[in-house]
């Protein structure tokens, strides 16, 4: 089962309104740098809901980061 895990994100918003996430801040305050964004598109999550999907590399692992209206979440196998 896949769950939504809401996270803090440090992102850059350029003069045209384009959001580019740079870091995910975990619940314990640990920051994880987003090494590379491979893809940006509108998509549905397996955990429910939809938004802008950022397929990212974080510490060498591919993760799906979603921007849903005004919140960020990742798909997680833990609630």
Number of C-alpha atoms within 10 A of each C-alpha: 9 14 16 19 17 17 16 15 21 16 13 13 11 9 7 6 8 10 12 16 20 18 18 22 15 14 11 6 9 10 15 15 16 20 15 16 18 10 10 14 11 13 13 14 20 13 15 10 11 15 19 17 21 22 17 21 16 16 12 10 9 15 17 16 25 27 19 15 9 6 12 20 21 21 20 16 11 9 9
